[in-house]
Amino acid sequence: MLRYRDRMPVSPYIASLRAHVGHDLLLIPAVTAVIRDGDRFLLARHSDTGLWGLVGGSIEPGEQPADAVVREVLEEIGTGIRVLGIVGAYGGEDLVVEYPNGDRVAYVTTVYSCELTGEPRPDLDEILEVAWFSRDEVAALELQPYVEQVLADA
């Protein structure tokens, strides 16, 4: 289980659920973008863990998953994307997290293959930096637990 240093922003929907269930485990639908340029992948260093990973986040009620991945990329790295297709769906222990306040979440994420339509700029809130890496270079990074499998599938 991944433990986070700080609490990430919470949507009003998740906050309303927490009012009822406290810190108990929530199963949350999410989306993730695998952004590629040839043989390189765009990875982001996340502020809450310091680990390198992919861009993504929770799906809001009533939101289409493909729209959610576009929104999350725009919020976190300030650029648009073109969604090319679905890589896969992921969950399990690698996507269970515990936040410092005790909130537990099990994410199930739909991963989309994407390409950028602009220049990425980290928001400096959730994302500290972004950089392009080849698969060989990725092996030397401290990664979020599920990233290696997702990149292998992509």
Stockholm file with secondary structure:
# STOCKHOLM 1.0

chainA/1-154         MLRYRDRMPVSPYIASLRAHVGHDLLLIPAVTAVIRDGDRFLLARHSDTGLWGLVGGSIEPGEQPADAVVREVLEEIGTGIRVLGIVGAYGGEDLVVEYPNGDRVAYVTTVYSCELTGEPRPDLDEILEVAWFSRDEVAALELQPYVEQVLADA
#=GR chainA/1-154 SS CEECSSCCCCCHHHHHHHHHHTTSCEEEEEEEEEEEETTEEEEEEETTTCCEECEEEECCTTCCHHHHHHHHHHHHHSCCEEEEEEEEEECSGGGEEECTTSCEEEEEEEEEEEEESSCCCCCSSSEEEEEEEEHHHHTTSCBCTTHHHHHHHC
#=GC SS_cons         CEECSSCCCCCHHHHHHHHHHTTSCEEEEEEEEEEEETTEEEEEEETTTCCEECEEEECCTTCCHHHHHHHHHHHHHSCCEEEEEEEEEECSGGGEEECTTSCEEEEEEEEEEEEESSCCCCCSSSEEEEEEEEHHHHTTSCBCTTHHHHHHHC
//
